[in-house]
């Protein structure tokens, strides 16, 4: 690696979206869990050549540069940034032998934390499983990249992109005049605040705990996936499947609250939006996300169709008003604020809560992911970060034309029986 290569700068300033992820990192740690850590697991048939993989890692300028970064603690009003740490230590891949249950080892690795001020911002682990299977787990600080960036990076590592060029970095954003930034920020705040005032949203029971996050997986066959998509189309969700999937989650969440004796449900869910251009493999570095915001009151939850219609209309209204772009501008404007003040501003519309639950749909980005390091890929799955406040994160993704869902939850907030009940309810809502 050439450390003076123009792309591999000795410092990298956080974007507004990256800084929002740092706020979430602080929020997670304040409530007794590991930081804002993303995880992406790739399972292949056969044995990975770990030594060859390490050689690839340590000879690639992208990985070498990323591994050298540490988050700098900024002075007041200084822009937050990554700085490069000079080190001759190679990038390691930790290996594990699963003599009994590979789930046990995987669960332990899912507990691992990354302190971005002190640790390299990503780690790689390989688990040799029974029945000639291997799991590669990529763990990274969410401040460094988002889930799609991680997908692209891992597929690049496994030589799974063919001749398609990748784009490590995004183009520099043109800085708007301060007056325009303030105008767009006010526009976002006016939209988010309901009738110019904050609202009390429904959340699960709060509980600070040192307990780990737990991950529950739902997998659907190709036939079941086709049925769910057919139901989505039947409900009139012509702008993609997300409104239907989100509606199903909202109904199950509302029912879970009722099960716990909570009524008069008001649900608030921010949903990340990918800002990348379609067809381009990148940018990898940084979070290229904005958000849409969905606010539903009890009258919107009477039927699945009603909920889909409301979500669809709120999506149209926000896209027409340019809310995702305005929110991105607001995040860029708030970069110099201390995190405690930033947090107060972000949570002010909902009286101190981030969300009723977190939701994401990564789409069909992994439908064509078939080979990694020359071996057949049998599964690829994201394990999202989660905090005990709100304590529930639901992420949908496709893998080889089959839908799968990861439910991340904190045991301080809900228990296994709650999640089993939630799964049954969600299946019912998805299949109609």
ROZA-654332 format. One record per residue (C-alpha): x, y, z. Coordinates in steps of 0.02 Angstrom, whole numbers. Layout:
N
      c1      c2      c3
       X       Y       Z
...
//
This chain:
432
      c1      c2      c3
       0       0       0
      57     175     -40
       3     284     109
      26     441       4
     -92     384    -134
    -216     528    -159
    -365     416    -120
    -290     346      39
    -287     507     140
    -214     513     316
    -379     584     376
    -560     560     327
    -695     676     388
    -860     600     443
   -1013     647     342
   -1174     702     423
   -1243     526     402
   -1085     452     482
   -1103     570     629
   -1283     513     653
   -1215     335     667
   -1093     399     799
   -1241     467     895
   -1323     295     887
   -1158     218     945
   -1159     328    1099
   -1343     288    1129
   -1310     100    1124
   -1166     112    1248
   -1264     223    1368
   -1394      85    1383
   -1279     -59    1422
   -1247    -140    1254
   -1103    -143    1130
   -1088       1    1009
   -1163      29     838
   -1086    -125     759
   -1136    -203     593
   -1107    -387     551
   -1118    -478     387
   -1100    -668     379
   -1062    -766     221
   -1082    -955     226
   -1000   -1061      90
    -997   -1245      46
    -818   -1307      70
    -665   -1241     162
    -599   -1065     138
    -412   -1048     113
    -382    -930     259
    -197    -906     222
    -237    -851      43
    -375    -738     108
    -253    -654     229
    -130    -626      87
    -268    -546     -16
    -317    -433     130
    -141    -375     167
     -97    -338     -14
    -255    -238     -50
    -243     -48     -25
    -428     -30      20
    -420    -153     165
    -249     -92     224
    -307      87     230
    -473      49     315
    -386     -57     446
    -267      86     488
    -406     209     533
    -450     265     709
    -583     389     760
    -507     549     827
    -585     631     979
    -623     807     915
    -596     973    1000
    -752    1081    1024
    -828    1133     856
    -699    1027     763
    -763     913     626
    -759     729     679
    -637     626     577
    -544     463     554
    -355     474     561
    -228     349     496
    -120     254     621
      46     190     554
      72       7     596
     169    -137     521
      53    -267     601
     -38    -373     471
    -227    -384     462
    -273    -545     552
    -413    -669     517
    -466    -760     675
    -510    -943     646
    -622   -1057     748
    -662   -1242     738
    -844   -1285     770
    -831   -1458     843
   -1008   -1454     914
   -1126   -1313     867
   -1065   -1174     755
   -1208   -1067     822
   -1121   -1058     991
    -962    -985     917
   -1061    -868     804
   -1163    -804     951
   -1003    -767    1047
    -933    -670     899
   -1095    -572     885
   -1061    -507    1062
    -894    -431    1010
    -876    -243    1019
    -769    -120     921
    -709      40    1004
    -679     153     853
    -559     269     948
    -442     125     992
    -480     -28     882
    -465     -58     696
    -639     -20     626
    -667    -195     558
    -630    -377     602
    -638    -541     507
    -675    -712     581
    -686    -881     499
    -783   -1027     575
    -749   -1202     507
    -915   -1291     530
    -973   -1470     520
   -1030   -1545     354
    -892   -1456     257
    -959   -1280     280
    -870   -1116     320
    -938    -953     389
    -846    -789     360
    -904    -653     480
    -864    -471     439
    -887    -356     590
    -871    -168     572
    -907      -2     654
   -1062      71     573
    -975     240     572
    -860     172     435
    -989     109     312
   -1169      52     295
   -1234    -123     260
   -1228    -107      70
   -1049     -44      79
   -1006    -199     181
   -1092    -312      54
    -993    -237     -89
    -829    -247       8
    -853    -431      52
    -902    -478    -125
    -747    -385    -185
    -640    -482     -60
    -712    -647    -121
    -683    -603    -304
    -870    -616    -329
    -897    -460    -435
    -813    -517    -595
    -747    -373    -698
    -868    -247    -624
    -772     -94    -559
    -799     -40    -379
    -806     137    -313
    -723     153    -141
    -767     336    -114
    -911     450    -154
    -894     619    -237
    -870     770    -127
   -1034     855     -86
   -1050    1035    -139
   -1070    1136      21
   -1231    1236      20
   -1238    1413      85
   -1280    1422     271
   -1446    1508     237
   -1500    1365     122
   -1444    1234     249
   -1548    1320     384
   -1697    1330     266
   -1688    1143     227
   -1663    1100     411
   -1817    1199     459
   -1914    1112     321
   -1869     942     394
   -1913     995     572
   -2081    1064     514
   -2120     898     431
   -2063     788     575
   -2154     882     712
   -2338     834     711
   -2450     987     712
   -2297    1089     768
   -2280     991     929
   -2194     835     994
   -2289     672    1018
   -2277     526    1139
   -2241     368    1041
   -2269     187    1090
   -2116      86    1140
   -2082     -78    1226
   -2033     -82    1409
   -1867       3    1438
   -1732     -86    1532
   -1546     -54    1543
   -1450    -214    1546
   -1280    -287    1509
   -1366    -431    1422
   -1320    -460    1242
   -1426    -435    1089
   -1512    -591    1027
   -1545    -629     844
   -1696    -726     781
   -1702    -779     599
   -1852    -809     486
   -1820    -890     318
   -1946    -908     178
   -1938   -1025      29
   -1941    -959    -148
   -2126   -1006    -161
   -2167    -918       3
   -2068    -766     -54
   -2168    -759    -215
   -2329    -768    -114
   -2275    -623      -2
   -2229    -517    -153
   -2397    -559    -232
   -2484    -500     -73
   -2379    -343     -80
   -2437    -306    -257
   -2617    -351    -213
   -2610    -220     -75
   -2562     -88    -203
   -2385     -56    -143
   -2328      -5    -317
   -2170      82    -254
   -2087     -79    -200
   -2116    -204     -62
   -2058    -100      88
   -2227     -17     128
   -2310    -188     140
   -2168    -264     244
   -2168    -113     360
   -2357    -121     379
   -2345    -304     429
   -2214    -261     561
   -2318    -116     627
   -2470    -227     650
   -2369    -361     739
   -2286    -230     848
   -2455    -154     892
   -2521    -326     937
   -2366    -359    1043
   -2396    -198    1138
   -2579    -247    1167
   -2517    -417    1230
   -2415    -320    1358
   -2565    -215    1409
   -2523     -60    1308
   -2661      19    1204
   -2689     179    1106
   -2539     139     997
   -2443     278     909
   -2300     210     804
   -2149     309     742
   -2023     223     630
   -1878     305     535
   -1830     200     383
   -1658     217     302
   -1649     257     117
   -1500     211       9
   -1433     366     -81
   -1320     272    -203
   -1350     277    -390
   -1424     117    -458
   -1304       2    -548
   -1146      69    -466
   -1044     -38    -345
   -1010      94    -218
    -967     203    -135
    -901      79      -5
    -833     200     125
    -956     302     227
   -1143     294     261
   -1240     345     107
   -1409     350     192
   -1551     467     224
   -1719     429     304
   -1905     426     278
   -2014     446     433
   -2177     355     463
   -2302     409     596
   -2457     303     622
   -2599     328     745
   -2726     196     805
   -2851     236     666
   -2716     192     538
   -2695      17     608
   -2872     -48     588
   -2828    -158     438
   -2671    -206     342
   -2739    -120     186
   -2770      42     282
   -2593      38     351
   -2514       5     181
   -2615     150     106
   -2559     270     243
   -2376     219     230
   -2383     234      40
   -2459     409      51
   -2333     466     182
   -2194     402      69
   -2264     498     -81
   -2283     657      22
   -2104     649      85
   -2029     611     -84
   -2129     753    -162
   -2068     873     -25
   -1888     811     -41
   -1878     763     143
   -1737     634     124
   -1626     765      40
   -1674     896     170
   -1636     777     312
   -1464     740     237
   -1430     927     233
   -1486     941     414
   -1369     800     466
   -1225     890     379
   -1269    1053     468
   -1266     971     640
   -1092     896     619
   -1005    1019     734
   -1128    1000     878
   -1079     899    1032
   -1167     731    1035
   -1271     770    1191
   -1349     923    1105
   -1367     832     940
   -1461     693    1028
   -1582     815    1111
   -1623     894     943
   -1648     729     851
   -1759     655     987
   -1859     813    1023
   -2007     771     904
   -2037     608     997
   -2003     664    1176
   -1837     576    1197
   -1864     416    1097
   -1776     372     935
   -1913     258     870
   -2047     131     916
   -1935       3     831
   -1804       6     695
   -1842     -63     522
   -1742     -87     364
   -1762    -176     197
   -1598    -203     105
   -1690    -264     -50
   -1624    -383    -181
   -1440    -336    -176
   -1389    -516    -138
   -1499    -606    -264
   -1349    -638    -377
   -1223    -680    -240
   -1178    -858    -286
    -988    -879    -271
    -858    -824    -142
    -674    -866    -166
    -727    -995    -295
    -845   -1085    -173
   -1036   -1094    -184
   -1122    -972     -66
   -1258   -1056      36
   -1314    -902     135
   -1274    -720     166
   -1356    -625     307
   -1344    -462     403
   -1348    -454     593
   -1398    -273     628
   -1349    -167     777
   -1482    -149     910
   -1505     -51    1071
   -1612     -87    1223
   -1701      76    1182
   -1812      39    1084
   -1748    -140    1098
   -1815    -210     933
   -1741    -203     758
   -1815    -292     606
   -1720    -308     443
   -1781    -390     282
   -1662    -449     147
   -1660    -560      -5
   -1535    -697     -38
   -1543    -793    -202
   -1728    -748    -230
   -1778    -800     -54
   -1835    -678      80
   -1762    -687     254
   -1791    -583     409
   -1678    -548     557
   -1762    -492     718
   -1635    -417     839
   -1694    -390    1016
   -1630    -351    1188
   -1674    -475    1325
   -1697    -326    1439
   -1843    -271    1331
   -1928    -429    1266
   -1908    -616    1297
   -1906    -770    1185
   -2093    -799    1208
   -2130    -621    1150
   -2022    -647     995
   -2102    -816     956
   -2271    -734     968
   -2211    -587     860
   -2148    -708     727
   -2317    -797     718
   -2406    -631     703
   -2285    -570     569
   -2307    -728     465
   -2495    -707     474
   -2484    -526     416
   -2363    -566     274
   -2464    -711     207
   -2634    -631     237
//
